Amino acid sequence: MKNTLIIFIVFLISFNQIKHLLYSENNNTIVEIKETIKDKYTNIVGTVYHLEVKQCDSNPYETADGTNLKGKNINKLRYVALSRDLINDRYRDKLHNIKGQWKGKIHFGDTIRVISDNNKINGLWIVKDVMNKRFKNKIDFMQDKNGGFYGKFEDLTIELI
Protein backbone atom coordinates (compact mmCIF):
# COMPACT_ATOMS: atom_id res chain seq x y z
CA MET A 1 0.00 0.00 0.00
CA LYS A 2 2.85 2.37 0.90
CA ASN A 3 4.61 1.69 -2.46
CA THR A 4 1.39 2.27 -4.37
CA LEU A 5 0.85 5.59 -2.59
CA ILE A 6 4.42 6.72 -3.36
CA ILE A 7 4.08 5.75 -7.02
CA PHE A 8 0.76 7.60 -7.20
CA ILE A 9 2.29 10.77 -5.65
CA VAL A 10 5.28 10.62 -8.04
CA PHE A 11 2.83 10.22 -10.94
CA LEU A 12 0.86 13.30 -9.85
CA ILE A 13 4.02 15.38 -9.48
CA SER A 14 5.26 14.22 -12.90
CA PHE A 15 1.90 14.93 -14.52
CA ASN A 16 1.88 18.49 -13.16
CA GLN A 17 5.41 19.07 -14.42
CA ILE A 18 4.57 17.74 -17.87
CA LYS A 19 1.43 19.83 -17.94
CA HIS A 20 3.45 22.90 -16.93
CA LEU A 21 6.13 22.19 -19.54
CA LEU A 22 3.53 21.82 -22.29
CA TYR A 23 1.82 24.99 -21.17
CA SER A 24 5.13 26.86 -21.12
CA GLU A 25 6.12 25.44 -24.47
CA ASN A 26 2.82 26.54 -26.01
CA ASN A 27 3.22 30.02 -24.59
CA ASN A 28 6.73 30.28 -26.07
CA THR A 29 5.44 29.10 -29.42
CA ILE A 30 2.64 31.64 -29.43
CA VAL A 31 5.03 34.40 -28.43
CA GLU A 32 7.50 33.44 -31.18
CA ILE A 33 4.90 33.58 -33.95
CA LYS A 34 5.44 36.81 -35.82
CA GLU A 35 2.42 38.28 -37.53
CA THR A 36 2.97 39.43 -41.06
CA ILE A 37 0.68 42.13 -42.36
CA LYS A 38 -0.15 41.03 -45.90
CA ASP A 39 -2.35 43.99 -46.76
CA LYS A 40 -3.84 47.06 -45.14
CA TYR A 41 -7.09 48.91 -45.84
CA THR A 42 -7.90 52.35 -44.41
CA ASN A 43 -10.96 54.59 -44.18
CA ILE A 44 -13.27 51.60 -43.76
CA VAL A 45 -16.78 52.18 -42.43
CA GLY A 46 -18.13 49.58 -40.00
CA THR A 47 -21.64 48.64 -39.01
CA VAL A 48 -23.31 45.82 -37.09
CA TYR A 49 -25.63 43.18 -38.51
CA HIS A 50 -27.83 40.47 -37.08
CA LEU A 51 -28.64 37.01 -38.43
CA GLU A 52 -32.16 37.72 -39.58
CA VAL A 53 -33.91 37.53 -42.96
CA LYS A 54 -34.41 41.30 -43.33
CA GLN A 55 -30.64 41.89 -42.96
CA CYS A 56 -29.34 38.77 -44.71
CA ASP A 57 -31.16 36.44 -47.08
CA SER A 58 -33.71 33.66 -46.76
CA ASN A 59 -31.18 31.52 -44.82
CA PRO A 60 -29.57 33.97 -42.37
CA TYR A 61 -27.78 31.30 -40.30
CA GLU A 62 -25.62 30.20 -43.22
CA THR A 63 -22.70 32.47 -44.06
CA ALA A 64 -21.30 33.05 -47.55
CA ASP A 65 -18.53 30.52 -46.90
CA GLY A 66 -21.08 27.84 -45.95
CA THR A 67 -20.72 27.95 -42.16
CA ASN A 68 -23.96 27.10 -40.32
CA LEU A 69 -24.40 29.27 -37.22
CA LYS A 70 -27.75 27.99 -35.96
CA GLY A 71 -27.53 27.62 -32.17
CA LYS A 72 -24.07 29.24 -31.89
CA ASN A 73 -23.13 32.05 -29.52
CA ILE A 74 -22.68 34.69 -32.21
CA ASN A 75 -21.14 37.36 -29.97
CA LYS A 76 -18.21 35.12 -28.99
CA LEU A 77 -17.32 34.08 -32.55
CA ARG A 78 -15.99 37.43 -33.83
CA TYR A 79 -17.11 36.92 -37.42
CA VAL A 80 -17.45 39.68 -39.99
CA ALA A 81 -18.86 40.30 -43.44
CA LEU A 82 -16.89 42.44 -45.87
CA SER A 83 -17.97 44.40 -48.91
CA ARG A 84 -17.34 42.58 -52.18
CA ASP A 85 -14.58 44.96 -53.29
CA LEU A 86 -12.42 43.69 -50.39
CA ILE A 87 -13.11 39.95 -50.95
CA ASN A 88 -11.20 37.76 -53.38
CA ASP A 89 -13.37 34.98 -54.74
CA ARG A 90 -12.48 33.77 -58.24
CA TYR A 91 -15.40 31.36 -58.39
CA ARG A 92 -17.98 34.10 -57.77
CA ASP A 93 -16.07 36.49 -60.03
CA LYS A 94 -16.37 34.05 -62.96
CA LEU A 95 -19.99 33.34 -62.11
CA HIS A 96 -21.16 36.96 -61.92
CA ASN A 97 -18.38 38.89 -63.71
CA ILE A 98 -19.30 42.24 -62.17
CA LYS A 99 -16.59 44.88 -62.46
CA GLY A 100 -14.96 45.81 -59.16
CA GLN A 101 -16.36 42.89 -57.19
CA TRP A 102 -14.50 39.85 -55.86
CA LYS A 103 -11.11 41.35 -56.79
CA GLY A 104 -9.90 42.15 -53.27
CA LYS A 105 -7.13 40.34 -51.44
CA ILE A 106 -9.08 38.93 -48.50
CA HIS A 107 -10.50 35.40 -48.72
CA PHE A 108 -13.26 33.77 -46.70
CA GLY A 109 -11.69 32.30 -43.56
CA ASP A 110 -8.88 34.87 -43.40
CA THR A 111 -8.13 36.57 -40.11
CA ILE A 112 -8.09 40.35 -40.09
CA ARG A 113 -7.18 42.86 -37.40
CA VAL A 114 -9.50 45.84 -36.94
CA ILE A 115 -7.90 49.00 -35.59
CA SER A 116 -10.09 51.83 -34.34
CA ASP A 117 -10.71 54.05 -31.35
CA ASN A 118 -13.41 51.62 -30.10
CA ASN A 119 -12.28 48.68 -27.93
CA LYS A 120 -15.42 46.67 -28.73
CA ILE A 121 -14.35 46.16 -32.32
CA ASN A 122 -10.56 46.27 -32.04
CA GLY A 123 -8.69 43.02 -32.49
CA LEU A 124 -8.87 39.89 -34.57
CA TRP A 125 -11.94 38.86 -36.59
CA ILE A 126 -12.57 36.03 -39.07
CA VAL A 127 -14.08 36.79 -42.49
CA LYS A 128 -17.12 34.53 -42.94
CA ASP A 129 -19.69 36.54 -44.87
CA VAL A 130 -20.16 39.11 -47.59
CA MET A 131 -22.23 42.27 -47.78
CA ASN A 132 -24.76 43.28 -50.43
CA LYS A 133 -23.24 44.43 -53.73
CA ARG A 134 -24.29 48.07 -53.14
CA PHE A 135 -21.68 48.45 -50.35
CA LYS A 136 -18.04 49.38 -50.92
CA ASN A 137 -15.12 49.71 -48.49
CA LYS A 138 -17.20 48.44 -45.56
CA ILE A 139 -17.16 45.87 -42.78
CA ASP A 140 -20.16 44.43 -40.96
CA PHE A 141 -19.67 42.98 -37.46
CA MET A 142 -21.91 39.96 -36.80
CA GLN A 143 -23.68 40.35 -33.46
CA ASP A 144 -26.68 38.85 -31.69
CA LYS A 145 -29.47 41.33 -30.94
CA ASN A 146 -29.44 40.20 -27.31
CA GLY A 147 -26.20 41.20 -25.65
CA GLY A 148 -24.27 42.32 -28.70
CA PHE A 149 -23.01 45.80 -29.44
CA TYR A 150 -24.49 48.31 -31.90
CA GLY A 151 -23.21 51.28 -33.80
CA LYS A 152 -21.62 52.76 -36.85
CA PHE A 153 -17.85 53.10 -36.85
CA GLU A 154 -15.90 55.49 -39.08
CA ASP A 155 -12.29 55.59 -40.22
CA LEU A 156 -11.38 51.98 -39.42
CA THR A 157 -8.21 50.24 -40.50
CA ILE A 158 -8.20 46.57 -41.49
CA GLU A 159 -5.00 44.55 -41.63
CA LEU A 160 -4.94 41.17 -43.35
CA ILE A 161 -2.62 39.00 -41.28
N, C-alpha and C positions, 0 to 999 in steps of 0.2 A: 504494500500500500504506500509506504514511504517513497519507494523508487518511482512508482506511478505518479505520485504527487510532484516529485522533483522534475520528472520528464515533462509533465503537463505545464509546470511553471516555466521551464526553459522554453517550451514551445510557445507559450504566450509572449514571453520576452522577445523571442526571435521573430514572431509574427509582427509585433509592434515595430521592431527595427526595420523589417522588410517593408512594412507599410510606410514607415517614415522615409525610407530610402526611395521608394517609388514616388512618393509624394514630392520629395525634394527634387528628384530627377525630372519629374514632369514640370515642376516650377522652373527649373533651369532651362528646359527645352522651350517652354513658352517664352521665357525672357529672351532667349537667344534668337527666336524667330524675328527677322527684320521685315517689316512691312514695306512693300514697294508700291509706291503710288503709280499706277499705270496710266491714269488719266484724271483730269480735274475739270469740273464744270462750275462756273460761277453764275451769280445772279439768277439762281433758281428760285421759283416760287413754290411753296409747299402748302398743302391743304390736308385735311383729314377725310377719310371715307369709311363707310360702314358696309358690312356685307349684307346688303339688302337689294332687292330687285330694282328699286327706283334709282340706285346709285351704281349698280353693276349691270348685269344682264339677267336672263331668266334663271340662271344657275349661279347665284352669288357666292356660294361656298366653294366653287371650283375656280382656282386662279388660272391665269393665262398659261402658266407652265404645267397645268394639270394637277396641282396639289389640291386635295380635298380637305377643307377646313371645318367641316361639320363637327360640332362638339369640341372644338379646340379652344383653348384660352387665347384669344386673338391678341390681347394686350401684351402678353408675355413673348409672343413670337417675333416681334420687330420685323414685320414684312412691309414692303412698300410696292407701289405701282409707279412706274415712270411713264412720261410722255413718250410717244413712239419715235420722236427724233433722237432720243437718248439710247434707245434699245437697238441692239444688233440682232436681227433674226432673218437670216437668208431665206428660210422656208417661206415665211410670211411675205417677205419682199418679192419673191418670185410669184407667189400666189396673187398678191394684190397689185404689185408694181405701181405704187403711189409715190410720186417724187417727194423726197425729204423724210419718208418714214422708213423705219427699220434699218437705218444706216449708221446708227450710233455705235459706240464701242462697248456698251454694257450688255451682257447676256443675262437671261433668266438664270437665277441661282447665284449670280455674282454677289459679293459682299461689297457694300459701299459704306463710306464714312460720311455722315452729315455733320457739317460745322455751321453753327449759328450762335446767336446770343441767347438761345432758349435751351436749357438743360433737358427738357422733356424729349427733345428730338435729336439732340447731339449724340453721336456715337455710331455704332455699327448697325446696319440694317441689311436684310437680304431681299434682293429683287425677285418678286414672285408674280407680279401682275403688271398690266399695262393700262394706260388711261385711254379715254376716247380720242379719236383722231383729231378733234378740234383743238386739243391742248398741245402746247409746245413749251419746252424748257421748264417742265414742272415735275414735282414729286407729290405723291399722295400717300400719307401714312395710314396704314390699315389699323383701325381701332374699333373696339366694341362700344356700342352706345352707352352701356352701363359700366362706368368705371374708367373709361378711356379719356384721353384729352381731346380738346377741340381747338380750332383756330386756323388762322391763315398766317403763314410765315414768309417774310420777304428776305431777299438777298442771302439765300443759302448757298453754301458751297458743298459740292459732292465730290468725293474722291473715290475712284475705283481702285480697290486694293487687291 
